[in-house]
Amino acid sequence: METGYSIDGVRERLGDMAASALAREEIVPALRATRDADPLAALIRLWWLGVPVSMAAADLPLQDLIETGLLVRLGDTVQATVHLQPWDAGAAGPAYVVSDRKVRPGDPSLRPDHVVGAGGASANLAQLGWAAPAGRALDLGTGCGVQVLHLAPRAGQVVATDVNRRALRLARLSWELSGVHGVEAREGSMYDPVDGERFDLVVSNPPFVIAPEARYTYRETGRHGDDFCRELVRRTPRHLAQGGHARFLANWLHVKGEDWQDRVGGWLTETGCDGWAVQRDVQDPAEYVELWLRDSAEHGTSAYRERYDEWLAWFESMDVTGVGFGWIALHDSGSLSPLVRVEELTQPVEPPAGALVEEVLRAARAAHELSDGDLLDARLRVADGVVEERVGPPGADDPSRIVLRQTRGARRTATVGTVEAALAGVCDGDLPTRPLLAAIAELTGEDPDAVLGRAPAALRPLVAEGFLSVASSAASPR
Ligand SMILES: C[S@@+](CC[C@H](N)C(=O)[O-])C[C@H]1O[C@@H](n2cnc3c(N)ncnc32)[C@H](O)[C@@H]1O
């Protein structure tokens, strides 16, 4: 399609202000910017903004599109029944995503089988799955089919499932328009359509919204609390090939008297896989309910207060204090001693997040497998981009706090003692940890045995979190 209807073409045609407004779902500036009925403006109005366009201005096979139901005729204008947006799938050619149009305040309410378009969450998941090897790949809950656009260029075979038949119909259109062929689309819930099958990569942006009832298939399932995400995680190992990976977006409950990390850690532990769960955001129940009532454009409707109240009461009945949003990564590492890591990372991480997942799992496994003796014998190396910050009163000889900060990757910080800071300053992979610590103890006047005794407990988290890596060691699995 040499029409200019691409991400760059639309942005250029709209200009920065209207394009930014459109990203906030505000269409008025874009309507103003496309008042001239040039061909690109007509396409933007028709497919993106969803307003009627005069048949004379739409340079398209109108009759065919009307017959397939993608356009409806209204007098001498046509209007699209779907939303068709250009998408950056990183592939060679242009990609398009077909979905239902996002509902805006004042629109008729959403249909229960609404097919949600590709957005920020879709892009996040696409990034997360980016580095994992994909021979046979599964997109569970494909919706508009966007994940498949990212998987197809590097997977030998892609299977996409959804419980919503309309979603599969629109997904097939997305793939066809994007030149993606050979995808197996299967209808059914969770892993039912792939019973007995295994995959090298499973990705899912599931219907994770935790709500008292299932009103919209694209986001809610009617399962109790966060059971859908838990079940998704729990059933995954039976569908991972040896060495396979899974990448999910998920929501989980924070419940009074329970540590959320224990809750999500429990999900991962049940799998027997290596697992990493990351909380990127947490909202209190009111914020959460508002977010999702706004998502379905119910703000200001007559039912708003009642729904809000019911949803909050339901949370209250389960002692819910908040809802976490984040990622879950699983790896069938084959280890008899799987590692599980659950943490909060709210800072922007270095893209692509998929490469980071691989790195984090590798570092956490390395730390997990090193005995205390191995750690002292290892030749450690400080990671690229780690900087040291010393905080203290102006003019003071000694800092009150020393922080190691990663400027790359997960961009974590760690508060460390003077010995670890000194070690980070000298460890370049040349000498083992033990003689380095002995030299540091001598310089700082500390008891060398005490320094060596404390070191493994202090160094293991720094290795697990990627501040230090093992250049070489006499490591043996613990
Ligand atoms: C949030 S949308 C994700 C769409 C798309 N994959 C993306 O990344 O943007 C969730 C999808 O899961 C589907 N879904 C809902 N319940 C499901 C179930 N029980 N089993 C499989 N898919 C389900 C919905 O129809 C919807 O298409």
The ligand as a Tripos MOL2 file, in Angstrom:
@<TRIPOS>MOLECULE
LIG
   27    29     1     0     0
SMALL
NO_CHARGES

@<TRIPOS>ATOM
      1 C1         -5.7100   -7.6540   26.4750 C.3       1 LIG1
      2 S1         -6.2410   -8.5530   25.0720 S.3       1 LIG1
      3 C2         -4.6820   -8.8190   24.2930 C.3       1 LIG1
      4 C3         -4.6780   -8.5770   22.8200 C.3       1 LIG1
      5 C4         -3.3290   -8.6770   22.1440 C.3       1 LIG1
      6 N1         -2.7440   -9.9990   22.2810 N.3       1 LIG1
      7 C5         -2.3470   -7.6300   22.5840 C.2       1 LIG1
      8 O1         -1.2190   -7.9930   22.9570 O.co2     1 LIG1
      9 O2         -2.6600   -6.4430   22.5620 O.co2     1 LIG1
     10 C6         -6.6210  -10.1240   25.7810 C.3       1 LIG1
     11 C7         -7.1690  -11.1310   24.8180 C.3       1 LIG1
     12 O3         -7.4420  -12.3550   25.5230 O.3       1 LIG1
     13 C8         -8.6450  -12.9010   25.0310 C.3       1 LIG1
     14 N2         -9.2340  -13.7850   26.0590 N.ar      1 LIG1
     15 C9        -10.1640  -13.5210   26.9910 C.ar      1 LIG1
     16 N3        -10.4430  -14.5930   27.7330 N.ar      1 LIG1
     17 C10        -9.6520  -15.5900   27.2520 C.ar      1 LIG1
     18 C11        -9.4780  -16.9450   27.5940 C.ar      1 LIG1
     19 N4        -10.1610  -17.5070   28.5930 N.pl3     1 LIG1
     20 N5         -8.6060  -17.6770   26.8720 N.ar      1 LIG1
     21 C12        -7.9040  -17.1340   25.8550 C.ar      1 LIG1
     22 N6         -8.0250  -15.8370   25.4910 N.ar      1 LIG1
     23 C13        -8.8950  -15.0800   26.1790 C.ar      1 LIG1
     24 C14        -9.5080  -11.7070   24.7330 C.3       1 LIG1
     25 O4        -10.5290  -12.0330   23.8200 O.3       1 LIG1
     26 C15        -8.4790  -10.7110   24.1970 C.3       1 LIG1
     27 O5         -8.3880  -10.7980   22.7950 O.3       1 LIG1
@<TRIPOS>BOND
     1     1     2 1
     2     2     3 1
     3     2    10 1
     4     3     4 1
     5     4     5 1
     6     5     6 1
     7     5     7 1
     8     7     8 2
     9     7     9 1
    10    10    11 1
    11    11    12 1
    12    11    26 1
    13    12    13 1
    14    13    14 1
    15    13    24 1
    16    14    15 ar
    17    14    23 ar
    18    15    16 ar
    19    16    17 ar
    20    17    18 ar
    21    17    23 ar
    22    18    19 1
    23    18    20 ar
    24    20    21 ar
    25    21    22 ar
    26    22    23 ar
    27    24    25 1
    28    24    26 1
    29    26    27 1
@<TRIPOS>SUBSTRUCTURE
     1 LIG1         1 GROUP 0 **** ****
